[in-house]
């Protein structure tokens, strides 16, 4: 059996890790052809959005009232290529929706525990 040169492995591993942070390389974004459009109501941090995008959905807007959830949602999903996506805010204050939306989705079960008690 041959011996493994630990320094060589460590060096290769470190260079592979550093390559992940190489900012001079263009981002390798993968785009799926849009099959349908949707609006994400009660968006939370966007858990329901992920499978919709994998199925070819394009989000036109989202609605959420929790400020911390909005920050996470925007960090995870909003960038230069979809900066025009609408933050619709509080669903009770929406008066107009984007045209030509195929699907309205909402993560209602997440919010059931937040309903006020009567």
Secondary structure, DSSP 8 states (H G I E B T S, - for coil): -----HHHHHHHHHHHHHHHT-TTS----------EEEEEET-TTSHHHHHHHHTTEEEEEE----HHHHHHHHHHH--GGGTT-EE---GGG-----SS--EEEE-HHHHGGGS---
